[in-house]
Amino acid sequence: MSLNLLLRELDISKGQFYYWFEDKADLFLTILGQFFELNVAELEAQTVPSDKEEFWAYLRSGRVLEEELWGSHEFVGIAAMIGEQFPRNHPMYERLKRCAKPVEDHWKHRLKIGQDWGLVRNDLSVDTLYEVIDSVGDVLYGIIISRVVDAETNAEGTALHAMLWPVFRLLLQQPSAKAD
C-alpha cells in the first residue's frame, strides 16, 4: 500500500503521519508492539502456580491463551506474512525481535520457574530452551496455517495442532520425567 493511499484512508496529512512515525514500517511495528503489550498483559494476569503440580497446566494455559489472542485479533495471517517476508537476514528482523521481546521475556520467566522447581530441564539455558520452543513452534504453526485451506487439509492442521503441546512438553521436561 502506498503511503498516500494509507494517509487518505486514515484521513491524515503527511505531516501528521511523520510527526508520529518514521515510515510505514514504524507504523507497522508500533501496531505490532501494542499487540505484544496486550499479549503480555493478558499472560501476566494469569496466576502463577503455587506448587509444582500446577506448573504444566499453567504453561499450557499460557500457550492456549496466546493462541486465542493471536486468533481473536486476526494476527495469524500477519504472523504468516511476517514469516514469509522477513527472514532472519532481513533488515526488519531485528526490529521485529525487539518488538516481541516482552513476550519472549515472559516465556523465559515461566521456563525459569520450571527450572527452579526441577520440572524443566536445566541442562540447557532458559535462552536456549526458549529458542528451541520458539523455533519448533514457528515451524509447526507455519505448517498448521498452510493446512487450513479445505476440509481435508484442515483435518491435518487440527492433527498437527494436537501434537504441538506434547512436543513442547517433551522438549522442555527433565529427561528423566515422564509426560502424562
Sequence and secondary structure as in RCSB ss.txt:
>XXXX:A:sequence
MSLNLLLRELDISKGQFYYWFEDKADLFLTILGQFFELNVAELEAQTVPSDKEEFWAYLRSGRVLEEELWGSHEF
VGIAAMIGEQFPRNHPMYERLKRCAKPVEDHWKHRLKIGQDWGLVRNDLSVDTLYEVIDSVGDVLYGIIISRVVD
AETNAEGTALHAMLWPVFRLLLQQPSAKAD
>XXXX:A:secstr
  HHHHHHHHT  HHHHHHH SSHHHHHHHHHHHHHHHHHHHHHTS   SSGGGHHHHHHHHHHHHHHHHHHTT 
HHHHHHHHHH  TTSHHHHHHHHHHHHHHHHHHHHHHHHHHTT B SSS HHHHHHHHHHHHHHHHHHHHHHTTS
HHHHHHHHHHHHHHHHHHHHHHB TT    
